[in-house]
Amino acid sequence: MELRTEARTFVPRPVNTCAQCGDTIFMPEWSEHVDDCRVRHLWACQSCGYAFETTVRFAPLKKAS
């Protein structure tokens, strides 16, 4: 076992902000698996009630030959 002494770098999570009031939205209200390459999220602001959807697209998986 070895002791690591170098400093660790902190990588912050991406943060969504409300387009109406600017408040931080930490997590989606719900997420939906659309297909093998897409996930849809519904975001809703707790402060003002503004809601919007985002879709995350992933590269298709390569099938083994």
Buried (B, 14 or more C-beta within 10 A) or exposed (E): EEEEEEEEEEEEEEEBEBEEEEEEBEEBEEEEEEEEEEBBBEBBBEEEEBEBEEEEEEEEEEEEE
